[in-house]
Amino acid sequence: MFLNFSRRTRLVWLSPKLWRRRAVFVAGGLLVGLAAVLFTEVATFVQAEFQRLVDARPYASLVVTPAGLALCTYLAQRYVPNSQGSGIPQAIAARHLSDTKARGRLLSGRIAIGKIVLTLLGLLVGASAGREGPTVQVGSSIMHAMGSTTLGRQRGLILAGGAAGVAAAFNAPLAGIVFAIEELGRVFEPRTSSLVISTVIAAGLTSLALLGNYTYFGHTAASLPTLADWVAVPVAGISGGLLGGIFSRIVVLVAKGLPGRTGRWIKRYPMGFAAACGFVIAGIGILSHNTTYGTGYNEVRHLLDGTHPLPAGFGVLKMIATTLTAISGIPGGLFSPSLAVGAGFGANLAAALPQVPFGAVVLLGMVSYFTGVVQAPITAFVIVMEMTDNHTMLVPLMAASVLAYGASRLVCPKSVYHALAERFLHEARLAEQRGKEPA
């Protein structure tokens, strides 16, 4: 019996089909990693260009941002439908669809290219958006395209592409794997897990080879040295979770369509609505001394290393700018801006808790607000830990993320990504029904 089992095992491992599948996952991971690195480099460049513009002419954003967001919305609706927003809901929805055509409307090479170009356009004109969510849709699209003609395991490919996108975008492989299990898949699939890990490793190695071994937000040694300092954990966890839940609730309500005249106006004049959002975003940018544009990456680093003070209202202003960007209809992610909002709120809490180390409260604010937005507590504390190279704060971050998750659910009962994914699923099923109707 043992000999028969060993023989079957050898036959499985020598199967050409198995190795072809592994080769597709690894090659796809390399491509996702390359796309993520190029996306990162160009995003950094276009943000720097916009920053140069507003540093020289602070009021230029009042024209550039509204016009740019209106153009971005038009291009997304006209040429790249289903590219709007983060991209993570599209990847989640695609995993639940069995029809190849319906999946292709959410994940394709055209959408991947359009997603990158339009997200870069948004950053070029000052939108408060991230590139990590879009990288998930790009990664899932690449893997879906690679496996569409050779493999039948599309759900695993989409999961692996999304995980590789997060891992390569943040140089956080563990966070990519956890995010795939907790948020994209919401289930552990033993048959797919090794292939997902292989894809993440390939994407991570590509990022490592091209960008070097770096920590996204640098290293911080912040900690809570005494038991009394732990008072910051429930304060940050509950307040950050509630604020993140409020943000998610607004995004979901607008996506589903506001009632009355306002909702009808937004639906009828999407470019006008995007321009109005852009105008307010520009005004907020001027009020914040040009700190609320873009991903928020530099602002978080400034808070963590204490090299550059930010306005006291940075957290609130960044939250409003990110909310307006998210509901404007342009492609753009929530990860980095949410971490920046959380860091800003953490700085405000640190001012109210002067006895607690500043850096530790900022980290707690980041993990709490981020958890409140995405409602993925494990992903939240893992990603903050990996991005700041801080293992000392692991237990406080875990505790804050659990509290934030519970608080967020009181305001927004369903994760923003899954709530938006249901909308894409509904639209896909309606399109499928229309296709079956007799002419």
C-alpha positions in Angstrom: 0.0 0.0 0.0 2.8 2.4 0.9 4.5 1.6 -2.4 1.4 2.3 -4.3 1.0 5.6 -2.5 4.6 6.6 -3.3 4.1 5.6 -6.9 1.0 7.8 -7.2 2.9 10.7 -5.6 5.7 10.4 -8.0 3.3 10.3 -11.0 1.6 13.4 -9.7 4.9 15.3 -9.3 6.1 14.2 -12.8 2.8 15.2 -14.4 3.4 17.7 -17.3 0.1 19.3 -16.5 1.2 20.1 -12.9 4.5 21.7 -14.0 2.8 23.6 -16.8 0.4 25.0 -14.2 3.2 25.9 -11.9 5.1 27.6 -14.8 2.1 29.7 -15.6 1.8 30.9 -12.0 5.5 31.7 -11.6 5.7 33.4 -15.0 2.6 35.4 -14.1 4.1 36.4 -10.8 7.2 37.7 -12.6 5.0 39.8 -14.9 2.9 41.1 -12.1 6.0 42.1 -10.2 7.4 43.9 -13.2 4.1 45.7 -13.8 4.0 46.7 -10.1 7.5 48.1 -10.2 6.9 50.1 -13.3 3.7 51.4 -11.9 5.5 52.5 -8.7 8.2 54.3 -10.5 5.9 56.2 -12.9 3.5 57.0 -10.0 6.4 58.5 -8.0 7.4 60.6 -11.0 3.9 62.0 -11.9 3.2 62.9 -8.2 6.5 64.8 -8.1 5.5 66.7 -11.2 2.2 67.7 -9.7 3.9 68.7 -6.5 6.3 70.9 -8.4 3.4 72.6 -10.1 1.5 73.4 -6.9 4.6 74.4 -5.1 5.3 77.0 -7.8 1.6 77.9 -8.4 -0.5 76.8 -5.4 -3.9 77.8 -7.1 -3.2 76.0 -10.3 -4.9 72.9 -8.8 -8.2 74.8 -8.8 -8.1 74.3 -12.6 -6.0 71.3 -13.2 -7.6 68.9 -10.6 -11.3 69.4 -11.6 -10.4 69.2 -15.3 -8.2 66.2 -14.8 -10.8 64.3 -12.8 -13.5 65.0 -15.3 -11.3 63.8 -18.1 -10.3 60.7 -16.2 -14.0 59.9 -15.5 -14.9 60.3 -19.2 -12.0 58.1 -20.4 -12.9 55.4 -17.8 -16.5 55.3 -18.8 -16.0 55.6 -22.5 -13.0 53.4 -23.1 -12.3 51.3 -20.0 -15.5 50.4 -18.3 -15.2 48.6 -15.0 -11.8 50.2 -14.3 -13.3 52.8 -11.9 -12.4 52.7 -8.2 -10.0 50.5 -6.4 -10.1 47.4 -8.6 -10.3 45.0 -5.7 -14.1 44.7 -5.9 -13.7 43.7 -9.6 -11.2 41.0 -8.7 -13.5 39.6 -5.9 -16.5 39.7 -8.2 -14.6 37.9 -11.0 -13.8 35.1 -8.7 -17.5 34.5 -8.2 -18.4 34.5 -11.9 -18.3 31.3 -13.9 -18.9 32.8 -17.3 -15.7 33.6 -19.2 -17.2 36.6 -21.0 -18.5 38.1 -17.7 -15.0 37.7 -16.1 -13.4 39.3 -19.2 -15.5 42.4 -18.6 -13.8 42.8 -15.2 -10.3 41.5 -15.8 -8.5 41.8 -19.2 -5.3 43.1 -20.7 -7.2 46.2 -21.9 -8.5 46.9 -18.4 -5.0 46.4 -16.9 -3.4 48.9 -19.2 -6.3 51.4 -18.8 -6.2 51.0 -15.0 -2.6 51.9 -14.8 -2.8 54.8 -17.3 -5.9 56.4 -15.7 -4.7 55.9 -12.1 -1.5 57.7 -13.1 -3.5 60.4 -14.7 -5.4 60.9 -11.4 -2.2 61.1 -9.5 -0.8 63.6 -12.1 -3.7 66.0 -11.4 -3.7 65.7 -7.6 -6.3 63.0 -6.7 -6.0 61.5 -3.3 -5.6 57.9 -4.4 -3.3 54.9 -4.1 -1.9 52.4 -6.6 -2.1 49.2 -4.5 -5.7 48.4 -5.2 -5.3 49.1 -8.9 -2.3 46.8 -8.8 -4.5 44.0 -7.5 -6.8 44.3 -10.5 -3.8 44.6 -12.8 -2.3 41.5 -11.3 -5.5 39.5 -11.5 -6.0 40.6 -15.1 -2.5 39.4 -16.0 -3.0 36.1 -14.4 -6.4 35.7 -15.9 -5.1 36.4 -19.3 -2.1 34.0 -18.9 -4.2 31.1 -17.8 -7.3 31.6 -20.0 -6.1 29.4 -22.7 -4.0 26.8 -20.8 -5.6 26.3 -17.4 -9.0 25.8 -15.9 -8.3 27.1 -12.4 -9.3 30.7 -13.0 -10.3 31.4 -9.4 -6.9 30.4 -8.2 -5.2 32.5 -10.9 -7.2 35.6 -9.9 -6.4 35.0 -6.2 -2.7 34.6 -7.0 -2.6 37.7 -9.2 -4.2 39.9 -6.5 -1.9 38.6 -3.8 1.2 39.2 -6.0 -0.1 42.7 -6.7 -0.2 43.6 -3.0 3.1 41.9 -2.2 5.0 43.7 -5.0 3.3 47.1 -4.5 4.3 47.2 -0.8 7.3 44.9 -0.8 5.3 42.9 1.8 5.0 39.3 0.7 3.3 38.1 3.9 0.7 40.8 3.7 0.0 39.8 0.1 -0.7 36.2 1.1 -2.8 37.2 4.1 -4.8 39.6 2.0 -5.5 36.9 -0.6 -6.9 34.6 2.1 -8.7 37.1 4.2 -10.2 39.5 1.8 -10.0 38.3 -1.8 -10.8 34.7 -1.2 -12.4 34.7 2.3 -11.5 31.0 2.4 -8.4 28.9 2.6 -7.9 26.7 -0.5 -5.2 24.1 0.2 -4.9 23.0 -3.5 -4.2 26.6 -4.5 -2.2 27.9 -1.6 1.2 26.6 -2.8 0.6 28.2 -6.2 -0.4 31.5 -4.7 2.8 31.5 -2.6 4.9 30.7 -5.7 3.3 33.6 -7.5 3.9 36.0 -4.6 7.6 34.8 -4.4 8.1 35.5 -8.1 6.5 38.9 -7.9 8.5 39.7 -4.7 11.8 38.6 -6.3 11.1 40.9 -9.3 10.5 43.8 -7.0 13.6 43.0 -5.0 15.8 42.7 -8.1 14.6 46.1 -9.5 14.1 48.2 -6.4 16.3 46.5 -3.9 15.4 45.3 -0.4 13.5 48.2 1.2 10.9 48.8 3.8 7.9 50.8 2.5 7.7 53.4 5.3 11.3 52.8 6.6 12.1 51.4 10.0 10.5 52.6 13.2 11.4 51.4 16.7 8.2 52.8 18.3 6.8 50.8 21.2 4.5 50.9 24.3 7.1 50.4 27.0 4.7 50.5 30.0 1.2 49.1 30.8 -0.2 52.6 31.2 0.7 53.4 27.5 -1.8 50.7 26.4 -4.6 53.2 27.0 -3.9 54.3 23.4 -4.9 50.9 22.1 -8.7 51.0 22.8 -8.8 54.8 22.1 -7.2 54.4 18.7 -8.9 51.1 17.8 -12.4 52.3 18.5 -12.1 55.8 17.1 -10.2 54.7 14.1 -12.6 51.9 13.3 -15.6 54.2 13.5 -14.0 56.7 11.2 -13.0 54.1 8.7 -16.5 52.6 8.8 -18.0 56.1 8.1 -15.7 56.5 5.1 -16.7 53.0 3.8 -20.4 53.7 4.3 -20.3 56.9 2.3 -18.4 55.2 -0.6 -20.9 52.3 -0.7 -24.0 54.6 -0.5 -22.8 56.8 -3.4 -21.8 53.7 -5.5 -25.3 52.3 -5.1 -26.8 55.6 -6.0 -28.0 58.4 -3.8 -31.8 58.9 -3.6 -33.6 61.9 -5.0 -32.4 64.7 -7.2 -28.8 64.5 -6.1 -28.5 60.9 -7.1 -30.1 61.6 -10.5 -27.8 64.5 -11.1 -24.7 62.5 -10.4 -25.9 59.7 -12.7 -26.7 62.1 -15.5 -23.6 64.3 -15.2 -20.8 62.1 -14.0 -18.1 64.3 -15.4 -19.6 67.4 -13.8 -19.7 65.6 -10.5 -16.1 64.5 -10.9 -15.1 68.1 -11.7 -17.0 69.3 -8.6 -15.2 66.7 -6.4 -11.9 67.8 -8.0 -12.5 71.5 -7.2 -13.1 70.7 -3.5 -10.1 68.4 -3.5 -8.0 71.3 -4.8 -9.4 73.6 -2.2 -8.5 71.1 0.5 -5.0 70.8 -0.9 -4.5 74.6 -0.6 -5.8 74.6 3.0 -3.5 71.7 3.9 -0.4 73.4 2.3 -0.3 70.8 -0.5 -0.1 67.8 1.8 -3.4 66.0 0.9 -2.7 65.3 -2.7 -1.5 61.9 -4.0 -1.0 58.7 -2.0 0.2 60.3 1.2 3.4 58.2 1.3 5.7 61.2 2.0 3.4 62.5 4.7 3.4 59.2 6.6 7.2 59.0 6.5 7.4 62.6 7.8 5.1 61.7 10.7 7.0 58.5 11.5 10.5 60.0 11.4 9.5 63.4 12.8 11.4 65.3 10.0 8.6 67.5 8.8 5.5 68.7 10.8 2.1 68.4 9.2 -1.0 70.6 9.7 -3.0 69.6 12.7 -6.0 69.0 10.5 -4.2 66.7 8.1 -6.1 63.6 9.0 -9.5 65.1 8.6 -8.6 66.9 5.4 -7.0 63.8 3.9 -10.0 61.8 4.7 -12.3 64.2 3.0 -10.0 64.4 -0.1 -9.9 60.6 -0.3 -13.6 60.3 0.1 -14.2 62.7 -2.8 -11.7 60.9 -4.9 -13.3 57.5 -4.2 -16.8 58.7 -5.1 -15.7 60.8 -8.1 -15.7 57.7 -10.4 -12.0 57.7 -11.3 -9.7 54.7 -11.0 -7.6 54.8 -7.8 -7.0 52.8 -4.7 -7.6 53.2 -0.9 -4.6 51.5 0.7 -2.0 54.3 0.9 -4.4 57.2 1.4 -6.1 55.2 4.2 -2.8 54.6 6.0 -2.0 58.3 5.6 -5.4 59.3 7.1 -4.8 56.9 10.0 -1.4 58.4 10.6 -2.9 61.8 10.7 -5.5 60.8 13.2 -2.8 59.0 15.2 -0.9 62.2 15.4 -4.0 64.0 16.7 -4.5 61.3 19.3 -0.8 61.5 20.3 -1.4 65.2 21.1 -4.2 64.2 23.4 -2.1 61.4 25.0 1.3 63.2 25.5 2.5 60.5 27.9 2.4 57.8 25.2 5.2 57.6 22.6 4.2 59.6 19.5 5.4 57.0 16.9 3.5 54.2 18.6 0.2 56.2 18.6 0.7 57.0 14.9 1.1 53.3 14.1 -2.0 52.5 16.1 -3.9 55.2 14.2 -2.8 53.7 10.9 -3.8 50.1 11.7 -7.1 51.2 13.2 -8.4 53.4 10.4 -7.1 51.0 7.7 -9.0 48.2 9.4 -12.1 50.3 9.7 -12.0 50.9 5.9 -11.2 47.4 4.6 -12.5 45.3 7.5 -9.6 42.9 7.2 -7.9 43.0 10.6 -5.2 40.4 10.0 -4.2 42.1 6.8 -4.1 45.4 8.5 -1.7 44.6 11.3 0.5 42.4 9.1 0.8 45.1 6.4 1.6 47.9 8.9 4.2 45.7 10.7 5.9 44.7 7.4 5.8 48.3 6.0 7.4 49.8 9.1 9.7 46.9 10.0 8.4 47.0 13.6 7.7 43.7 15.3 7.7 45.2 18.8 4.3 46.7 18.2 2.8 43.4 16.9 0.5 42.6 19.9 -0.8 46.2 20.3 -1.4 46.4 16.6 -3.4 43.1 16.7 -5.5 44.4 19.6 -6.2 47.7 18.0 -7.2 46.1 14.7 -9.6 43.7 16.4 -11.3 46.6 18.2 -11.4 48.7 15.0 -13.0 45.8 13.1 -15.8 45.6 15.6 -16.3 49.4 15.7 -16.4 49.6 11.9 -19.0 46.9 11.6 -21.4 49.0 13.7 -21.3 51.7 11.1 -20.8 49.7 7.9 -22.0 46.1 8.3 -20.2 44.8 5.2 -16.7 45.4 3.9 -16.5 48.2 1.3 -14.8 45.8 -1.2 -17.4 43.1 -0.9 -20.3 45.5 -0.9 -19.0 47.0 -4.2 -18.2 43.6 -5.6 -21.9 42.7 -5.2 -22.7 45.6 -7.4 -20.4 44.3 -10.1 -21.9 40.8 -9.8 -25.4 42.2 -10.1 -24.5 44.2 -13.3 -22.7 41.1 -14.7 -25.8 38.9 -14.1 -28.1 41.5 -15.7 -25.8 41.6 -18.7 -25.9 37.8 -18.9 -29.7 37.8 -18.7 -30.0 40.4 -21.5 -27.7 38.3 -23.6 -30.0 35.3 -23.2 -33.2 37.2 -24.1 -34.5 36.4 -27.6 -33.9 39.2 -30.2 
